[in-house]
Amino acid sequence: MTLYDPTRHPDVAPEDALMVVHRFIQRCDGWAENQEIPKRLERVRVTNDPKEAASLHAWVAYRSFLAHTLQELESGKLDRWFVGPDDEP
């Protein structure tokens, strides 16, 4: 059973929601840095396959996006996204 339930609308303080998202993004970044990128880099070294290089590039770009997102969360730029479920970003 998955934890995801689209019918749930829990009452979560915006500050708490932001911190949960921040932590999740940090975990995604850690996974990319410590698991995926080293694995992809080794595959590029061994195979010299352009598809593997493209996959490595995608993971590096993903990390760049995550870093940008964390900066925006930390600066308050995305605070309005956490105001309430009916508010649009």
Secondary structure, 3 states (H helix, E strand, C coil): CCCCCCCCCCCCCHHHHHHHHHHHHHHHHHHHHHHHHHHHHHHHHHHCCHHHHHHHHHHHHHHHHHHHHHHHHHHCCCHHHHCCCCCCC
